[in-house]
């Protein structure tokens, strides 16, 4: 399978994201199936090879009971994140993580410096503690 075929296959999973350009060089990405890992020695061998030789792989969680549950729960979590960031920076800034001397809470865009020239970052996040 060519890298373009692999990218298109993977992009079918993320329908709301534009297709990756085919003229950009990419690293090989092996796609493994969680359901096949449960029953196939060949898939297990492919996992070992990918982890040893490439250091990474794409794990397809579909068509597996646990995988489907994880996908459903991650969709719910993405929705929570969307609703959270709709609150706006004024509200979220009340939970600024640096003011709490913690990594838990909100970090707004431009709050960190990314290089020696003093360029500000362009990322925003809200970390929560799992208990």
Secondary structure, 3 states (H helix, E strand, C coil): CCHHHHHHHHHCCCCCCCCCCCCCCCCCCCEEEHHHHCCCHHHHHHHHHHHHHHCCCEEECCCCHHHHHHHHHHHHHHHHHHHHHCCCHHHHHHHECHHHCCCCEEECCCCCECCCCCCECCCCEEECCCC
